[in-house]
Amino acid sequence: MRKSDTKTPNYMGLDQRGTKRSDVYFRLSFDLPDGRQDIATCVNISNDGLLVRYPQAFELDDKLIFRLPILGARSAKVIWSISGKSGTQFDDPIDEKDYLPLLRAMGVKVDTDSDTPSAS
């Protein structure tokens, strides 16, 4: 078996992200699978999903509905959950034209010359 090259952009090892994520720290209101509402902390986001911190673990494929700035309610399924962190995948990816305004609304500085997130 050949060792995977972790430096290539298509690396799909332990970190199986298909798209680059932007680091954020943003409190999101969301609906739990049982319909109750609560608040979690979003720590990173991409157009296809987000990572949240929440003390309760979720089951794989649990459906969560996040209330995102600008975009409103966005449903996502849990793809992993461990030690107070859960990775989710949106049912419908965020459109590219809406992604940068969403990041700005979440407090991420975006380089206006290149329209890419920059480190704060």
Biopython code that builds the backbone (N, CA, C, O; Angstrom):
import numpy as np
from Bio.PDB.StructureBuilder import StructureBuilder

atoms = [
    (1, "MET", "N", (0.842, -1.174, 0.000)),
    (1, "MET", "CA", (0.000, 0.000, 0.000)),
    (1, "MET", "C", (0.885, 1.234, 0.000)),
    (1, "MET", "O", (1.874, 1.296, 0.730)),
    (2, "ARG", "N", (0.528, 2.221, -0.822)),
    (2, "ARG", "CA", (1.295, 3.443, -0.951)),
    (2, "ARG", "C", (0.839, 4.482, 0.066)),
    (2, "ARG", "O", (-0.360, 4.631, 0.298)),
    (3, "LYS", "N", (1.766, 5.193, 0.667)),
    (3, "LYS", "CA", (1.430, 6.244, 1.620)),
    (3, "LYS", "C", (0.850, 7.438, 0.865)),
    (3, "LYS", "O", (1.379, 7.840, -0.172)),
    (4, "SER", "N", (-0.249, 8.008, 1.393)),
    (4, "SER", "CA", (-0.874, 9.165, 0.760)),
    (4, "SER", "C", (-0.012, 10.401, 0.920)),
    (4, "SER", "O", (0.658, 10.571, 1.938)),
    (5, "ASP", "N", (-0.027, 11.252, -0.075)),
    (5, "ASP", "CA", (0.685, 12.513, -0.031)),
    (5, "ASP", "C", (-0.226, 13.554, 0.618)),
    (5, "ASP", "O", (-1.205, 13.981, 0.005)),
    (6, "THR", "N", (0.080, 13.965, 1.845)),
    (6, "THR", "CA", (-0.776, 14.898, 2.575)),
    (6, "THR", "C", (-0.612, 16.337, 2.122)),
    (6, "THR", "O", (-1.338, 17.209, 2.601)),
    (7, "LYS", "N", (0.309, 16.615, 1.221)),
    (7, "LYS", "CA", (0.516, 17.986, 0.774)),
    (7, "LYS", "C", (-0.281, 18.319, -0.482)),
    (7, "LYS", "O", (-0.335, 19.483, -0.879)),
    (8, "THR", "N", (-0.884, 17.350, -1.099)),
    (8, "THR", "CA", (-1.665, 17.635, -2.293)),
    (8, "THR", "C", (-3.046, 18.124, -1.899)),
    (8, "THR", "O", (-3.563, 17.725, -0.855)),
    (9, "PRO", "N", (-3.668, 18.993, -2.722)),
    (9, "PRO", "CA", (-4.977, 19.533, -2.373)),
    (9, "PRO", "C", (-6.084, 18.483, -2.358)),
    (9, "PRO", "O", (-7.147, 18.730, -1.789)),
    (10, "ASN", "N", (-5.869, 17.340, -2.958)),
    (10, "ASN", "CA", (-6.900, 16.306, -3.000)),
    (10, "ASN", "C", (-6.754, 15.273, -1.890)),
    (10, "ASN", "O", (-7.392, 14.221, -1.942)),
    (11, "TYR", "N", (-5.934, 15.551, -0.898)),
    (11, "TYR", "CA", (-5.737, 14.615, 0.189)),
    (11, "TYR", "C", (-7.068, 14.314, 0.869)),
    (11, "TYR", "O", (-7.790, 15.229, 1.264)),
    (12, "MET", "N", (-7.384, 13.052, 1.001)),
    (12, "MET", "CA", (-8.639, 12.645, 1.620)),
    (12, "MET", "C", (-8.363, 11.625, 2.710)),
    (12, "MET", "O", (-9.045, 10.603, 2.793)),
    (13, "GLY", "N", (-7.366, 11.894, 3.548)),
    (13, "GLY", "CA", (-7.031, 10.999, 4.654)),
    (13, "GLY", "C", (-7.954, 11.256, 5.826)),
    (13, "GLY", "O", (-9.174, 11.299, 5.666)),
    (14, "LEU", "N", (-7.372, 11.429, 7.010)),
    (14, "LEU", "CA", (-8.183, 11.667, 8.198)),
    (14, "LEU", "C", (-9.030, 12.928, 8.064)),
    (14, "LEU", "O", (-10.178, 12.954, 8.507)),
    (15, "ASP", "N", (-8.477, 13.960, 7.462)),
    (15, "ASP", "CA", (-9.220, 15.187, 7.225)),
    (15, "ASP", "C", (-9.821, 15.069, 5.827)),
    (15, "ASP", "O", (-9.130, 15.296, 4.833)),
    (16, "GLN", "N", (-11.086, 14.720, 5.747)),
    (16, "GLN", "CA", (-11.702, 14.406, 4.461)),
    (16, "GLN", "C", (-12.478, 15.571, 3.867)),
    (16, "GLN", "O", (-13.467, 15.362, 3.164)),
    (17, "ARG", "N", (-12.053, 16.762, 4.133)),
    (17, "ARG", "CA", (-12.739, 17.919, 3.596)),
    (17, "ARG", "C", (-12.530, 18.010, 2.098)),
    (17, "ARG", "O", (-11.416, 17.844, 1.602)),
    (18, "GLY", "N", (-13.597, 18.272, 1.392)),
    (18, "GLY", "CA", (-13.503, 18.451, -0.040)),
    (18, "GLY", "C", (-13.267, 19.898, -0.417)),
    (18, "GLY", "O", (-12.830, 20.189, -1.530)),
    (19, "THR", "N", (-13.558, 20.820, 0.513)),
    (19, "THR", "CA", (-13.364, 22.244, 0.251)),
    (19, "THR", "C", (-12.679, 22.898, 1.444)),
    (19, "THR", "O", (-12.745, 22.398, 2.566)),
    (20, "LYS", "N", (-12.026, 24.012, 1.187)),
    (20, "LYS", "CA", (-11.316, 24.738, 2.234)),
    (20, "LYS", "C", (-12.321, 25.397, 3.171)),
    (20, "LYS", "O", (-13.352, 25.909, 2.736)),
    (21, "ARG", "N", (-12.007, 25.377, 4.448)),
    (21, "ARG", "CA", (-12.865, 26.003, 5.455)),
    (21, "ARG", "C", (-12.232, 27.280, 5.965)),
    (21, "ARG", "O", (-11.012, 27.449, 5.950)),
    (22, "SER", "N", (-13.097, 28.175, 6.418)),
    (22, "SER", "CA", (-12.663, 29.447, 7.003)),
    (22, "SER", "C", (-12.876, 29.378, 8.504)),
    (22, "SER", "O", (-13.952, 28.995, 8.964)),
    (23, "ASP", "N", (-11.857, 29.746, 9.272)),
    (23, "ASP", "CA", (-11.967, 29.758, 10.722)),
    (23, "ASP", "C", (-12.841, 30.927, 11.155)),
    (23, "ASP", "O", (-12.668, 32.053, 10.690)),
    (24, "VAL", "N", (-13.772, 30.646, 12.041)),
    (24, "VAL", "CA", (-14.656, 31.668, 12.591)),
    (24, "VAL", "C", (-14.846, 31.367, 14.071)),
    (24, "VAL", "O", (-14.463, 30.300, 14.550)),
    (25, "TYR", "N", (-15.427, 32.292, 14.776)),
    (25, "TYR", "CA", (-15.890, 32.046, 16.134)),
    (25, "TYR", "C", (-17.213, 32.785, 16.210)),
    (25, "TYR", "O", (-17.249, 34.002, 16.394)),
    (26, "PHE", "N", (-18.311, 32.031, 16.063)),
    (26, "PHE", "CA", (-19.616, 32.663, 15.929)),
    (26, "PHE", "C", (-20.666, 31.793, 16.594)),
    (26, "PHE", "O", (-20.747, 30.591, 16.337)),
    (27, "ARG", "N", (-21.464, 32.407, 17.447)),
    (27, "ARG", "CA", (-22.534, 31.683, 18.130)),
    (27, "ARG", "C", (-23.736, 31.577, 17.196)),
    (27, "ARG", "O", (-24.228, 32.578, 16.676)),
    (28, "LEU", "N", (-24.198, 30.339, 16.994)),
    (28, "LEU", "CA", (-25.326, 30.079, 16.099)),
    (28, "LEU", "C", (-26.483, 29.452, 16.854)),
    (28, "LEU", "O", (-26.298, 28.522, 17.640)),
    (29, "SER", "N", (-27.648, 29.956, 16.613)),
    (29, "SER", "CA", (-28.850, 29.311, 17.115)),
    (29, "SER", "C", (-29.156, 28.154, 16.161)),
    (29, "SER", "O", (-28.940, 28.264, 14.954)),
    (30, "PHE", "N", (-29.656, 27.057, 16.703)),
    (30, "PHE", "CA", (-29.977, 25.912, 15.847)),
    (30, "PHE", "C", (-31.052, 25.059, 16.488)),
    (30, "PHE", "O", (-31.308, 25.140, 17.689)),
    (31, "ASP", "N", (-31.681, 24.230, 15.650)),
    (31, "ASP", "CA", (-32.684, 23.270, 16.105)),
    (31, "ASP", "C", (-32.016, 21.920, 16.257)),
    (31, "ASP", "O", (-31.322, 21.450, 15.355)),
    (32, "LEU", "N", (-32.233, 21.299, 17.411)),
    (32, "LEU", "CA", (-31.762, 19.937, 17.669)),
    (32, "LEU", "C", (-32.656, 18.950, 16.932)),
    (32, "LEU", "O", (-33.740, 19.319, 16.482)),
    (33, "PRO", "N", (-32.218, 17.697, 16.800)),
    (33, "PRO", "CA", (-33.037, 16.699, 16.111)),
    (33, "PRO", "C", (-34.437, 16.517, 16.726)),
    (33, "PRO", "O", (-35.380, 16.155, 16.023)),
    (34, "ASP", "N", (-34.566, 16.769, 18.032)),
    (34, "ASP", "CA", (-35.875, 16.606, 18.682)),
    (34, "ASP", "C", (-36.733, 17.871, 18.603)),
    (34, "ASP", "O", (-37.821, 17.914, 19.177)),
    (35, "GLY", "N", (-36.253, 18.901, 17.899)),
    (35, "GLY", "CA", (-37.024, 20.121, 17.709)),
    (35, "GLY", "C", (-36.721, 21.238, 18.692)),
    (35, "GLY", "O", (-37.113, 22.383, 18.464)),
    (36, "ARG", "N", (-36.031, 20.926, 19.779)),
    (36, "ARG", "CA", (-35.649, 21.987, 20.722)),
    (36, "ARG", "C", (-34.631, 22.910, 20.065)),
    (36, "ARG", "O", (-33.907, 22.513, 19.152)),
    (37, "GLN", "N", (-34.589, 24.155, 20.550)),
    (37, "GLN", "CA", (-33.611, 25.114, 20.044)),
    (37, "GLN", "C", (-32.517, 25.323, 21.074)),
    (37, "GLN", "O", (-32.760, 25.250, 22.278)),
    (38, "ASP", "N", (-31.309, 25.585, 20.588)),
    (38, "ASP", "CA", (-30.182, 25.861, 21.467)),
    (38, "ASP", "C", (-29.174, 26.695, 20.693)),
    (38, "ASP", "O", (-29.433, 27.117, 19.566)),
    (39, "ILE", "N", (-28.011, 26.928, 21.317)),
    (39, "ILE", "CA", (-26.947, 27.709, 20.694)),
    (39, "ILE", "C", (-25.662, 26.899, 20.723)),
    (39, "ILE", "O", (-25.332, 26.276, 21.733)),
    (40, "ALA", "N", (-24.938, 26.912, 19.610)),
    (40, "ALA", "CA", (-23.641, 26.243, 19.494)),
    (40, "ALA", "C", (-22.642, 27.274, 18.979)),
    (40, "ALA", "O", (-23.026, 28.338, 18.493)),
    (41, "THR", "N", (-21.372, 26.949, 19.089)),
    (41, "THR", "CA", (-20.322, 27.832, 18.572)),
    (41, "THR", "C", (-19.765, 27.238, 17.287)),
    (41, "THR", "O", (-19.241, 26.124, 17.276)),
    (42, "CYS", "N", (-19.886, 27.994, 16.211)),
    (42, "CYS", "CA", (-19.308, 27.591, 14.923)),
    (42, "CYS", "C", (-17.836, 27.978, 14.953)),
    (42, "CYS", "O", (-17.499, 29.133, 15.213)),
    (43, "VAL", "N", (-16.957, 27.012, 14.687)),
    (43, "VAL", "CA", (-15.523, 27.302, 14.707)),
    (43, "VAL", "C", (-14.888, 27.302, 13.316)),
    (43, "VAL", "O", (-13.809, 27.863, 13.126)),
    (44, "ASN", "N", (-15.546, 26.682, 12.357)),
    (44, "ASN", "CA", (-15.128, 26.851, 10.976)),
    (44, "ASN", "C", (-16.275, 26.501, 10.046)),
    (44, "ASN", "O", (-17.198, 25.773, 10.411)),
    (45, "ILE", "N", (-16.197, 27.036, 8.835)),
    (45, "ILE", "CA", (-17.291, 26.881, 7.888)),
    (45, "ILE", "C", (-16.736, 26.859, 6.466)),
    (45, "ILE", "O", (-15.699, 27.457, 6.183)),
    (46, "SER", "N", (-17.433, 26.170, 5.591)),
    (46, "SER", "CA", (-17.152, 26.211, 4.158)),
    (46, "SER", "C", (-18.497, 26.274, 3.461)),
    (46, "SER", "O", (-19.539, 26.316, 4.114)),
    (47, "ASN", "N", (-18.477, 26.279, 2.152)),
    (47, "ASN", "CA", (-19.761, 26.330, 1.456)),
    (47, "ASN", "C", (-20.541, 25.018, 1.587)),
    (47, "ASN", "O", (-21.733, 24.978, 1.283)),
    (48, "ASP", "N", (-19.879, 23.944, 2.036)),
    (48, "ASP", "CA", (-20.601, 22.673, 2.128)),
    (48, "ASP", "C", (-20.835, 22.166, 3.548)),
    (48, "ASP", "O", (-21.449, 21.113, 3.723)),
    (49, "GLY", "N", (-20.366, 22.882, 4.563)),
    (49, "GLY", "CA", (-20.616, 22.417, 5.920)),
    (49, "GLY", "C", (-19.961, 23.284, 6.966)),
    (49, "GLY", "O", (-19.315, 24.285, 6.656)),
    (50, "LEU", "N", (-20.138, 22.882, 8.217)),
    (50, "LEU", "CA", (-19.510, 23.628, 9.302)),
    (50, "LEU", "C", (-19.180, 22.711, 10.468)),
    (50, "LEU", "O", (-19.728, 21.618, 10.607)),
    (51, "LEU", "N", (-18.269, 23.193, 11.296)),
    (51, "LEU", "CA", (-17.857, 22.501, 12.514)),
    (51, "LEU", "C", (-18.365, 23.318, 13.681)),
    (51, "LEU", "O", (-18.113, 24.520, 13.761)),
    (52, "VAL", "N", (-19.087, 22.663, 14.597)),
    (52, "VAL", "CA", (-19.603, 23.348, 15.768)),
    (52, "VAL", "C", (-19.105, 22.702, 17.045)),
    (52, "VAL", "O", (-18.808, 21.509, 17.096)),
    (53, "ARG", "N", (-19.023, 23.523, 18.064)),
    (53, "ARG", "CA", (-18.767, 23.030, 19.424)),
    (53, "ARG", "C", (-20.088, 23.074, 20.157)),
    (53, "ARG", "O", (-20.776, 24.094, 20.189)),
    (54, "TYR", "N", (-20.427, 21.929, 20.752)),
    (54, "TYR", "CA", (-21.661, 21.801, 21.509)),
    (54, "TYR", "C", (-21.448, 20.640, 22.462)),
    (54, "TYR", "O", (-20.941, 19.598, 22.044)),
    (55, "PRO", "N", (-21.817, 20.782, 23.730)),
    (55, "PRO", "CA", (-21.469, 19.742, 24.710)),
    (55, "PRO", "C", (-22.091, 18.376, 24.455)),
    (55, "PRO", "O", (-21.537, 17.363, 24.881)),
    (56, "GLN", "N", (-23.207, 18.327, 23.782)),
    (56, "GLN", "CA", (-23.885, 17.058, 23.511)),
    (56, "GLN", "C", (-23.360, 16.437, 22.217)),
    (56, "GLN", "O", (-23.177, 17.132, 21.218)),
    (57, "ALA", "N", (-23.122, 15.134, 22.241)),
    (57, "ALA", "CA", (-22.749, 14.432, 21.008)),
    (57, "ALA", "C", (-24.020, 14.159, 20.213)),
    (57, "ALA", "O", (-25.104, 14.014, 20.777)),
    (58, "PHE", "N", (-23.870, 14.095, 18.913)),
    (58, "PHE", "CA", (-24.990, 13.779, 18.032)),
    (58, "PHE", "C", (-24.755, 12.421, 17.391)),
    (58, "PHE", "O", (-23.630, 11.923, 17.353)),
    (59, "GLU", "N", (-25.818, 11.836, 16.896)),
    (59, "GLU", "CA", (-25.728, 10.594, 16.145)),
    (59, "GLU", "C", (-25.404, 10.921, 14.693)),
    (59, "GLU", "O", (-25.784, 11.982, 14.197)),
    (60, "LEU", "N", (-24.707, 10.022, 14.013)),
    (60, "LEU", "CA", (-24.461, 10.207, 12.582)),
    (60, "LEU", "C", (-25.795, 10.359, 11.874)),
    (60, "LEU", "O", (-26.763, 9.673, 12.203)),
    (61, "ASP", "N", (-25.842, 11.249, 10.913)),
    (61, "ASP", "CA", (-27.018, 11.550, 10.103)),
    (61, "ASP", "C", (-28.117, 12.306, 10.834)),
    (61, "ASP", "O", (-29.180, 12.537, 10.257)),
    (62, "ASP", "N", (-27.895, 12.707, 12.110)),
    (62, "ASP", "CA", (-28.858, 13.598, 12.763)),
    (62, "ASP", "C", (-28.997, 14.848, 11.913)),
    (62, "ASP", "O", (-28.022, 15.307, 11.319)),
    (63, "LYS", "N", (-30.205, 15.404, 11.851)),
    (63, "LYS", "CA", (-30.464, 16.626, 11.100)),
    (63, "LYS", "C", (-30.495, 17.801, 12.065)),
    (63, "LYS", "O", (-31.247, 17.793, 13.040)),
    (64, "LEU", "N", (-29.670, 18.819, 11.789)),
    (64, "LEU", "CA", (-29.629, 20.051, 12.561)),
    (64, "LEU", "C", (-30.004, 21.194, 11.625)),
    (64, "LEU", "O", (-29.670, 21.164, 10.440)),
    (65, "ILE", "N", (-30.687, 22.187, 12.145)),
    (65, "ILE", "CA", (-31.037, 23.343, 11.327)),
    (65, "ILE", "C", (-30.415, 24.574, 11.967)),
    (65, "ILE", "O", (-30.811, 24.994, 13.055)),
    (66, "PHE", "N", (-29.431, 25.147, 11.272)),
    (66, "PHE", "CA", (-28.698, 26.313, 11.757)),
    (66, "PHE", "C", (-29.316, 27.580, 11.202)),
    (66, "PHE", "O", (-29.796, 27.600, 10.069)),
    (67, "ARG", "N", (-29.305, 28.643, 12.003)),
    (67, "ARG", "CA", (-29.757, 29.951, 11.554)),
    (67, "ARG", "C", (-28.510, 30.797, 11.283)),
    (67, "ARG", "O", (-27.875, 31.328, 12.194)),
    (68, "LEU", "N", (-28.192, 30.896, 9.997)),
    (68, "LEU", "CA", (-26.981, 31.605, 9.578)),
    (68, "LEU", "C", (-27.302, 33.060, 9.263)),
    (68, "LEU", "O", (-28.379, 33.360, 8.748)),
    (69, "PRO", "N", (-26.366, 33.976, 9.571)),
    (69, "PRO", "CA", (-26.593, 35.372, 9.190)),
    (69, "PRO", "C", (-26.758, 35.465, 7.671)),
    (69, "PRO", "O", (-26.133, 34.713, 6.924)),
    (70, "ILE", "N", (-27.578, 36.364, 7.241)),
    (70, "ILE", "CA", (-27.851, 36.644, 5.833)),
    (70, "ILE", "C", (-28.663, 35.524, 5.169)),
    (70, "ILE", "O", (-29.641, 35.811, 4.480)),
    (71, "LEU", "N", (-28.282, 34.265, 5.360)),
    (71, "LEU", "CA", (-28.902, 33.141, 4.648)),
    (71, "LEU", "C", (-30.136, 32.573, 5.339)),
    (71, "LEU", "O", (-30.991, 31.975, 4.686)),
    (72, "GLY", "N", (-30.232, 32.753, 6.637)),
    (72, "GLY", "CA", (-31.365, 32.188, 7.366)),
    (72, "GLY", "C", (-31.161, 30.712, 7.675)),
    (72, "GLY", "O", (-30.030, 30.250, 7.822)),
    (73, "ALA", "N", (-32.260, 29.980, 7.771)),
    (73, "ALA", "CA", (-32.213, 28.567, 8.168)),
    (73, "ALA", "C", (-31.535, 27.721, 7.096)),
    (73, "ALA", "O", (-31.838, 27.824, 5.908)),
    (74, "ARG", "N", (-30.604, 26.875, 7.557)),
    (74, "ARG", "CA", (-29.867, 25.987, 6.646)),
    (74, "ARG", "C", (-29.744, 24.637, 7.335)),
    (74, "ARG", "O", (-29.156, 24.541, 8.412)),
    (75, "SER", "N", (-30.297, 23.588, 6.718)),
    (75, "SER", "CA", (-30.235, 22.258, 7.336)),
    (75, "SER", "C", (-28.938, 21.554, 6.967)),
    (75, "SER", "O", (-28.387, 21.737, 5.882)),
    (76, "ALA", "N", (-28.472, 20.739, 7.915)),
    (76, "ALA", "CA", (-27.213, 20.014, 7.737)),
    (76, "ALA", "C", (-27.314, 18.682, 8.466)),
    (76, "ALA", "O", (-28.012, 18.563, 9.473)),
    (77, "LYS", "N", (-26.605, 17.680, 7.946)),
    (77, "LYS", "CA", (-26.575, 16.398, 8.648)),
    (77, "LYS", "C", (-25.230, 16.239, 9.333)),
    (77, "LYS", "O", (-24.204, 16.722, 8.853)),
    (78, "VAL", "N", (-25.259, 15.558, 10.455)),
    (78, "VAL", "CA", (-24.046, 15.306, 11.230)),
    (78, "VAL", "C", (-23.270, 14.187, 10.541)),
    (78, "VAL", "O", (-23.812, 13.110, 10.292)),
    (79, "ILE", "N", (-21.997, 14.445, 10.235)),
    (79, "ILE", "CA", (-21.175, 13.408, 9.615)),
    (79, "ILE", "C", (-20.156, 12.831, 10.583)),
    (79, "ILE", "O", (-19.593, 11.766, 10.328)),
    (80, "TRP", "N", (-19.909, 13.528, 11.703)),
    (80, "TRP", "CA", (-19.128, 12.981, 12.806)),
    (80, "TRP", "C", (-19.390, 13.842, 14.043)),
    (80, "TRP", "O", (-19.745, 15.016, 13.935)),
    (81, "SER", "N", (-19.207, 13.237, 15.216)),
    (81, "SER", "CA", (-19.425, 13.949, 16.465)),
    (81, "SER", "C", (-18.622, 13.266, 17.564)),
    (81, "SER", "O", (-18.815, 12.084, 17.848)),
    (82, "ILE", "N", (-17.716, 14.028, 18.179)),
    (82, "ILE", "CA", (-16.878, 13.464, 19.235)),
    (82, "ILE", "C", (-16.347, 14.588, 20.131)),
    (82, "ILE", "O", (-15.992, 15.662, 19.644)),
    (83, "SER", "N", (-16.298, 14.339, 21.416)),
    (83, "SER", "CA", (-15.682, 15.244, 22.402)),
    (83, "SER", "C", (-16.158, 16.686, 22.288)),
    (83, "SER", "O", (-15.345, 17.609, 22.346)),
    (84, "GLY", "N", (-17.445, 16.891, 22.128)),
    (84, "GLY", "CA", (-17.979, 18.242, 22.095)),
    (84, "GLY", "C", (-17.828, 18.973, 20.784)),
    (84, "GLY", "O", (-18.114, 20.168, 20.710)),
    (85, "LYS", "N", (-17.389, 18.292, 19.751)),
    (85, "LYS", "CA", (-17.277, 18.885, 18.417)),
    (85, "LYS", "C", (-18.055, 18.008, 17.441)),
    (85, "LYS", "O", (-18.070, 16.783, 17.557)),
    (86, "SER", "N", (-18.698, 18.662, 16.479)),
    (86, "SER", "CA", (-19.463, 17.924, 15.471)),
    (86, "SER", "C", (-19.247, 18.545, 14.110)),
    (86, "SER", "O", (-19.321, 19.763, 13.948)),
    (87, "GLY", "N", (-18.981, 17.696, 13.135)),
    (87, "GLY", "CA", (-18.851, 18.127, 11.755)),
    (87, "GLY", "C", (-20.164, 17.875, 11.042)),
    (87, "GLY", "O", (-20.757, 16.804, 11.165)),
    (88, "THR", "N", (-20.609, 18.871, 10.298)),
    (88, "THR", "CA", (-21.874, 18.747, 9.586)),
    (88, "THR", "C", (-21.696, 19.065, 8.108)),
    (88, "THR", "O", (-20.758, 19.755, 7.708)),
    (89, "GLN", "N", (-22.611, 18.548, 7.319)),
    (89, "GLN", "CA", (-22.614, 18.816, 5.887)),
    (89, "GLN", "C", (-23.976, 19.378, 5.524)),
    (89, "GLN", "O", (-25.006, 18.767, 5.811)),
    (90, "PHE", "N", (-23.979, 20.560, 4.884)),
    (90, "PHE", "CA", (-25.238, 21.174, 4.485)),
    (90, "PHE", "C", (-25.965, 20.297, 3.467)),
    (90, "PHE", "O", (-25.342, 19.657, 2.619)),
    (91, "ASP", "N", (-27.294, 20.282, 3.568)),
    (91, "ASP", "CA", (-28.082, 19.560, 2.573)),
    (91, "ASP", "C", (-27.914, 20.198, 1.202)),
    (91, "ASP", "O", (-27.837, 19.505, 0.188)),
    (92, "ASP", "N", (-27.857, 21.524, 1.182)),
    (92, "ASP", "CA", (-27.621, 22.284, -0.053)),
    (92, "ASP", "C", (-26.446, 23.213, 0.196)),
    (92, "ASP", "O", (-26.514, 24.055, 1.091)),
    (93, "PRO", "N", (-25.363, 23.082, -0.578)),
    (93, "PRO", "CA", (-24.191, 23.945, -0.367)),
    (93, "PRO", "C", (-24.547, 25.424, -0.499)),
    (93, "PRO", "O", (-25.496, 25.794, -1.190)),
    (94, "ILE", "N", (-23.773, 26.247, 0.170)),
    (94, "ILE", "CA", (-23.953, 27.693, 0.078)),
    (94, "ILE", "C", (-23.437, 28.151, -1.278)),
    (94, "ILE", "O", (-22.327, 27.800, -1.679)),
    (95, "ASP", "N", (-24.240, 28.927, -1.976)),
    (95, "ASP", "CA", (-23.856, 29.451, -3.277)),
    (95, "ASP", "C", (-22.629, 30.356, -3.122)),
    (95, "ASP", "O", (-22.510, 31.096, -2.145)),
    (96, "GLU", "N", (-21.738, 30.286, -4.082)),
    (96, "GLU", "CA", (-20.487, 31.047, -4.033)),
    (96, "GLU", "C", (-20.730, 32.537, -3.840)),
    (96, "GLU", "O", (-19.981, 33.189, -3.113)),
    (97, "LYS", "N", (-21.752, 33.089, -4.469)),
    (97, "LYS", "CA", (-22.027, 34.523, -4.349)),
    (97, "LYS", "C", (-22.477, 34.920, -2.947)),
    (97, "LYS", "O", (-22.368, 36.087, -2.572)),
    (98, "ASP", "N", (-22.982, 33.961, -2.165)),
    (98, "ASP", "CA", (-23.437, 34.239, -0.800)),
    (98, "ASP", "C", (-22.380, 33.948, 0.256)),
    (98, "ASP", "O", (-22.514, 34.382, 1.401)),
    (99, "TYR", "N", (-21.335, 33.222, -0.112)),
    (99, "TYR", "CA", (-20.364, 32.762, 0.874)),
    (99, "TYR", "C", (-19.563, 33.903, 1.503)),
    (99, "TYR", "O", (-19.453, 33.961, 2.728)),
    (100, "LEU", "N", (-19.004, 34.808, 0.703)),
    (100, "LEU", "CA", (-18.199, 35.898, 1.253)),
    (100, "LEU", "C", (-19.046, 36.868, 2.086)),
    (100, "LEU", "O", (-18.590, 37.291, 3.149)),
    (101, "PRO", "N", (-20.257, 37.239, 1.654)),
    (101, "PRO", "CA", (-21.088, 38.066, 2.544)),
    (101, "PRO", "C", (-21.405, 37.363, 3.869)),
    (101, "PRO", "O", (-21.481, 38.013, 4.911)),
    (102, "LEU", "N", (-21.587, 36.049, 3.833)),
    (102, "LEU", "CA", (-21.820, 35.296, 5.064)),
    (102, "LEU", "C", (-20.601, 35.398, 5.979)),
    (102, "LEU", "O", (-20.739, 35.657, 7.175)),
    (103, "LEU", "N", (-19.410, 35.194, 5.417)),
    (103, "LEU", "CA", (-18.193, 35.294, 6.220)),
    (103, "LEU", "C", (-18.055, 36.678, 6.840)),
    (103, "LEU", "O", (-17.710, 36.804, 8.016)),
    (104, "ARG", "N", (-18.323, 37.711, 6.058)),
    (104, "ARG", "CA", (-18.244, 39.081, 6.594)),
    (104, "ARG", "C", (-19.213, 39.253, 7.757)),
    (104, "ARG", "O", (-18.860, 39.846, 8.776)),
    (105, "ALA", "N", (-20.429, 38.739, 7.611)),
    (105, "ALA", "CA", (-21.439, 38.848, 8.666)),
    (105, "ALA", "C", (-21.041, 38.071, 9.921)),
    (105, "ALA", "O", (-21.502, 38.375, 11.021)),
    (106, "MET", "N", (-20.179, 37.062, 9.745)),
    (106, "MET", "CA", (-19.697, 36.274, 10.880)),
    (106, "MET", "C", (-18.411, 36.859, 11.464)),
    (106, "MET", "O", (-17.817, 36.273, 12.370)),
    (107, "GLY", "N", (-17.981, 38.013, 10.949)),
    (107, "GLY", "CA", (-16.823, 38.698, 11.502)),
    (107, "GLY", "C", (-15.489, 38.312, 10.915)),
    (107, "GLY", "O", (-14.448, 38.675, 11.462)),
    (108, "VAL", "N", (-15.494, 37.577, 9.800)),
    (108, "VAL", "CA", (-14.240, 37.188, 9.150)),
    (108, "VAL", "C", (-13.802, 38.326, 8.235)),
    (108, "VAL", "O", (-14.589, 38.822, 7.429)),
    (109, "LYS", "N", (-12.546, 38.733, 8.364)),
    (109, "LYS", "CA", (-12.018, 39.761, 7.477)),
    (109, "LYS", "C", (-11.775, 39.125, 6.113)),
    (109, "LYS", "O", (-11.126, 38.085, 6.004)),
    (110, "VAL", "N", (-12.303, 39.765, 5.079)),
    (110, "VAL", "CA", (-12.147, 39.261, 3.722)),
    (110, "VAL", "C", (-11.330, 40.279, 2.945)),
    (110, "VAL", "O", (-11.642, 41.469, 2.944)),
    (111, "ASP", "N", (-10.270, 39.799, 2.277)),
    (111, "ASP", "CA", (-9.420, 40.645, 1.451)),
    (111, "ASP", "C", (-10.249, 41.125, 0.266)),
    (111, "ASP", "O", (-10.601, 40.330, -0.606)),
    (112, "THR", "N", (-10.564, 42.422, 0.225)),
    (112, "THR", "CA", (-11.440, 42.941, -0.831)),
    (112, "THR", "C", (-10.783, 42.922, -2.206)),
    (112, "THR", "O", (-11.485, 42.937, -3.217)),
    (113, "ASP", "N", (-9.450, 42.891, -2.268)),
    (113, "ASP", "CA", (-8.778, 42.828, -3.567)),
    (113, "ASP", "C", (-8.924, 41.453, -4.197)),
    (113, "ASP", "O", (-9.132, 41.342, -5.406)),
    (114, "SER", "N", (-8.816, 40.401, -3.384)),
    (114, "SER", "CA", (-8.861, 39.060, -3.944)),
    (114, "SER", "C", (-10.134, 38.308, -3.584)),
    (114, "SER", "O", (-10.352, 37.195, -4.063)),
    (115, "ASP", "N", (-10.993, 38.917, -2.728)),
    (115, "ASP", "CA", (-12.211, 38.255, -2.264)),
    (115, "ASP", "C", (-11.956, 36.902, -1.623)),
    (115, "ASP", "O", (-12.712, 35.952, -1.828)),
    (116, "THR", "N", (-10.887, 36.826, -0.850)),
    (116, "THR", "CA", (-10.609, 35.600, -0.109)),
    (116, "THR", "C", (-10.481, 35.926, 1.368)),
    (116, "THR", "O", (-10.034, 37.017, 1.723)),
    (117, "PRO", "N", (-10.864, 35.004, 2.231)),
    (117, "PRO", "CA", (-10.712, 35.235, 3.681)),
    (117, "PRO", "C", (-9.241, 35.414, 4.027)),
    (117, "PRO", "O", (-8.371, 34.759, 3.453)),
    (118, "SER", "N", (-8.974, 36.308, 4.970)),
    (118, "SER", "CA", (-7.606, 36.508, 5.428)),
    (118, "SER", "C", (-7.543, 36.233, 6.918)),
    (118, "SER", "O", (-8.544, 36.325, 7.629)),
    (119, "ALA", "N", (-6.367, 35.898, 7.368)),
    (119, "ALA", "CA", (-6.167, 35.633, 8.796)),
    (119, "ALA", "C", (-6.316, 36.934, 9.563)),
    (119, "ALA", "O", (-5.795, 37.968, 9.146)),
    (120, "SER", "N", (-7.018, 36.887, 10.673)),
    (120, "SER", "CA", (-7.228, 38.080, 11.497)),
    (120, "SER", "C", (-6.113, 38.220, 12.494)),
    (120, "SER", "O", (-6.105, 39.165, 13.284)),
]
sb = StructureBuilder()
sb.init_structure("model")
sb.init_model(0)
sb.init_chain("A")
sb.init_seg("    ")
for serial, (resi, resn, name, xyz) in enumerate(atoms, 1):
    if name == "N":
        sb.init_residue(resn, " ", resi, " ")
    sb.init_atom(name, np.array(xyz, "f"), 0.0, 1.0, " ", f" {name:<3s}", serial, name[0])
structure = sb.get_structure()
